[in-house]
Amino acid sequence: MIGGSKSYNTSTNLKRLGLMGTLQFRPTPNFTSSLDAFYSDFKDDSIKRGVELPLYWGGVPLLNPVANGSLVTSGTFGDDPATTPVEGVKGVVRNDVFQRHAKLYAFGWNNEWHSDDGWRVSTDIAFSKTDRNELNIESYAGTGRAGVGAVDDIGFTSGNNGSRFTHNLDYSDWNTILLTSPQGWGGTQIAVDGTTIVGARTAIITTASSKISFGSCAVT
């Protein structure tokens, strides 16, 4: 039996620019100098849109189940009129944004000298640096905070090609779906004046940046 569903559509835009070059200089037959440079600009932007449905694992009653052996292949998760209180599926409409931008710089300088009698001297100097920034935003929406708002009846049919769902609520109607925490994942928020909001978290925003330099032995 299906326990829940995370149905998402993901759009990804990936761009990468890479440049590499070598400059070699030989002023005399005994001396050669080479300079190598590499640059990379990497951008990965993704948007994930979908609905998260807590079904059996969310404690929602299963109505009219149809089984094929030990596998429940169809049914409806929703409110059972014979029981109270009202129970149903409280879906979470999610829109997640993820960005990862990184730049890489690398340089190398090689010098080599050799004498006519067989002596050889060479030096190598290298430097590389990476700048990376990441942004992760998760937004949650639904019919209301945990314990508040309309619930849905979700029908399902499972087969060899996965599961298909039916629903009653219009998840594209902004008069029905509001920015909130339908499952109360954010916990209870209590203001200074004592006002309490149950499950108040509506979005998570995390950012990360790093700068790493190799060669100069510096990490910040």
C-alpha positions as CSV (number, residue, x, y, z in Angstrom):
1,M,0.0,0.0,0.0
2,I,1.3,3.4,-0.9
3,G,2.4,5.4,2.2
4,G,2.7,8.8,0.6
5,S,3.7,10.8,-2.4
6,K,6.2,13.5,-3.4
7,S,5.3,14.4,-7.0
8,Y,7.6,17.1,-8.3
9,N,8.5,18.7,-11.6
10,T,12.1,19.9,-11.7
11,S,13.5,22.5,-14.1
12,T,17.3,22.8,-14.3
13,N,19.4,25.3,-16.1
14,L,23.1,24.4,-16.2
15,K,25.8,26.7,-17.6
16,R,29.5,26.2,-17.6
17,L,32.2,28.3,-19.2
18,G,35.8,27.0,-19.3
19,L,38.8,28.7,-20.7
20,M,42.4,27.4,-20.8
21,G,45.5,28.8,-22.3
22,T,49.3,28.3,-22.4
23,L,52.0,30.8,-23.1
24,Q,55.6,29.6,-23.7
25,F,58.7,31.8,-23.9
26,R,62.2,30.7,-24.9
27,P,64.5,33.7,-25.0
28,T,67.6,31.4,-25.3
29,P,68.2,27.8,-26.3
30,N,69.0,27.0,-22.7
31,F,66.0,28.6,-21.0
32,T,62.2,28.0,-21.4
33,S,59.4,29.5,-19.4
34,S,55.8,28.4,-19.6
35,L,52.6,30.0,-18.1
36,D,49.4,28.0,-17.9
37,A,46.0,29.5,-16.9
38,F,42.6,27.9,-16.4
39,Y,39.2,29.6,-15.6
40,S,35.8,28.0,-15.0
41,D,32.4,29.6,-14.4
42,F,29.8,27.1,-13.2
43,K,26.1,28.0,-12.7
44,D,23.5,25.4,-11.6
45,D,20.0,26.8,-11.1
46,S,17.1,24.5,-10.3
47,I,13.4,24.9,-9.4
48,K,11.3,22.1,-8.0
49,R,7.5,22.4,-7.9
50,G,5.1,19.8,-6.6
51,V,2.8,18.5,-3.9
52,E,3.7,16.4,-0.9
53,L,0.9,14.0,0.2
54,P,1.0,12.2,3.6
55,L,-1.3,9.3,3.0
56,Y,-1.1,6.0,5.0
57,W,2.1,7.3,6.8
58,G,0.1,10.4,7.7
59,G,-2.5,8.4,9.6
60,V,-5.3,9.2,7.0
61,P,-8.0,6.5,6.8
62,L,-8.1,4.3,3.7
63,L,-11.5,3.9,2.2
64,N,-12.8,1.3,-0.3
65,P,-9.5,-0.5,-0.7
66,V,-9.0,-3.0,-3.5
67,A,-6.2,-5.5,-3.1
68,N,-4.4,-7.8,-5.5
69,G,-3.0,-10.5,-3.2
70,S,-1.2,-8.7,-0.4
71,L,-0.9,-5.4,-2.4
72,V,-3.5,-2.7,-2.1
73,T,-3.8,-1.4,-5.7
74,S,-6.5,1.2,-5.4
75,G,-8.6,3.1,-2.9
76,T,-9.2,6.6,-1.4
77,F,-7.5,8.3,1.5
78,G,-9.9,10.7,3.1
79,D,-12.5,11.4,5.7
80,D,-14.5,8.5,7.1
81,P,-18.1,9.8,7.7
82,A,-18.6,7.2,10.4
83,T,-15.8,8.6,12.6
84,T,-15.0,12.0,14.2
85,P,-13.2,14.3,14.0
86,V,-13.0,15.1,10.3
87,E,-9.9,13.5,8.8
88,G,-8.4,13.8,5.4
89,V,-5.2,14.5,3.4
90,K,-3.5,17.8,4.2
91,G,-1.2,18.3,1.2
92,V,1.9,20.5,1.2
93,V,2.4,22.5,-2.0
94,R,6.2,23.0,-2.3
95,N,8.3,25.3,-4.4
96,D,12.0,24.8,-3.9
97,V,14.7,26.9,-5.4
98,F,18.4,25.8,-5.5
99,Q,21.3,27.8,-6.9
100,R,25.0,26.9,-6.9
101,H,27.4,29.3,-8.5
102,A,31.1,28.6,-8.5
103,K,34.2,30.1,-10.1
104,L,37.6,28.4,-10.4
105,Y,40.9,30.0,-11.1
106,A,44.1,28.1,-11.6
107,F,47.6,29.3,-12.7
108,G,50.9,27.5,-13.2
109,W,54.3,28.8,-14.0
110,N,57.2,26.6,-15.0
111,N,60.8,27.6,-15.7
112,E,63.5,25.3,-16.9
113,W,67.2,26.0,-17.6
114,H,69.9,23.5,-18.7
115,S,73.5,24.0,-19.3
116,D,75.7,22.7,-22.1
117,D,77.5,20.3,-19.8
118,G,74.2,18.5,-18.6
119,W,73.1,20.5,-15.5
120,R,69.4,21.1,-15.3
121,V,67.3,23.4,-13.0
122,S,63.6,23.7,-13.0
123,T,61.0,25.5,-10.9
124,D,57.2,25.2,-10.7
125,I,54.8,27.6,-9.0
126,A,51.1,27.0,-8.9
127,F,48.0,28.8,-7.5
128,S,44.3,27.9,-7.6
129,K,41.3,29.5,-6.1
130,T,37.6,28.6,-5.9
131,D,34.7,30.9,-5.0
132,R,31.3,29.2,-4.4
133,N,27.9,30.5,-3.4
134,E,24.8,28.4,-2.7
135,L,21.2,29.4,-2.1
136,N,18.5,27.1,-1.0
137,I,14.9,28.3,-0.6
138,E,11.9,26.0,0.4
139,S,8.4,27.4,0.6
140,Y,5.4,25.6,1.9
141,A,1.7,26.3,1.2
142,G,-1.6,24.7,1.9
143,T,-5.2,25.3,3.0
144,G,-4.1,26.4,6.5
145,R,-1.7,25.8,9.4
146,A,-1.6,22.4,11.0
147,G,-5.1,21.5,12.3
148,V,-6.7,24.4,10.3
149,G,-8.1,24.5,6.8
150,A,-9.8,22.1,4.4
151,V,-8.6,18.6,3.9
152,D,-8.7,16.5,0.6
153,D,-9.8,13.1,-0.5
154,I,-7.0,11.5,-2.6
155,G,-7.9,8.5,-4.7
156,F,-5.1,6.3,-6.1
157,T,-4.5,3.5,-8.5
158,S,-1.2,1.6,-8.5
159,G,0.1,-0.6,-11.2
160,N,3.2,-1.6,-13.1
161,N,3.8,2.0,-14.2
162,G,3.5,3.6,-10.8
163,S,0.6,5.3,-9.1
164,R,-2.0,7.8,-10.4
165,F,-3.9,10.1,-8.1
166,T,-7.2,12.0,-8.1
167,H,-8.2,14.9,-5.9
168,N,-11.0,17.2,-5.0
169,L,-9.3,20.5,-4.1
170,D,-7.9,22.9,-6.7
171,Y,-4.3,23.3,-5.8
172,S,-3.8,26.0,-8.3
173,D,-6.4,28.3,-6.6
174,W,-4.6,31.0,-4.6
175,N,-7.8,31.7,-2.7
176,T,-7.6,28.1,-1.3
177,I,-3.8,27.5,-1.1
178,L,-2.0,29.9,1.2
179,L,1.6,30.3,2.2
180,T,1.7,28.6,5.5
181,S,2.9,25.4,7.3
182,P,0.2,22.8,6.7
183,Q,1.9,20.0,8.6
184,G,3.4,22.2,11.4
185,W,7.0,21.4,10.5
186,G,8.1,24.7,11.8
187,G,6.9,24.1,15.4
188,T,5.0,26.5,17.6
189,Q,6.1,30.2,17.5
190,I,5.4,32.4,20.5
191,A,5.8,36.2,20.2
192,V,6.9,38.5,23.0
193,D,3.3,39.5,23.7
194,G,2.3,35.8,24.1
195,T,0.7,35.4,20.7
196,T,1.1,31.8,19.6
197,I,1.2,30.5,16.0
198,V,1.2,26.7,15.6
199,G,3.4,25.4,12.8
200,A,4.4,28.9,11.7
201,R,7.3,28.2,9.5
202,T,6.4,29.0,5.8
203,A,9.9,29.0,4.2
204,I,13.5,28.0,4.8
205,I,16.3,30.0,3.3
206,T,19.8,28.9,3.6
207,T,22.9,30.4,2.0
208,A,26.4,29.2,2.0
209,S,29.6,30.7,0.5
210,S,33.1,29.6,0.6
211,K,36.5,30.8,-0.7
212,I,39.3,28.3,-0.9
213,S,42.8,29.1,-2.1
214,F,45.4,26.5,-2.8
215,G,49.1,27.5,-3.2
216,S,48.8,30.4,-0.8
217,C,47.6,28.0,1.9
218,A,44.7,30.2,2.8
219,V,41.2,29.0,3.7
220,T,38.4,31.5,4.6
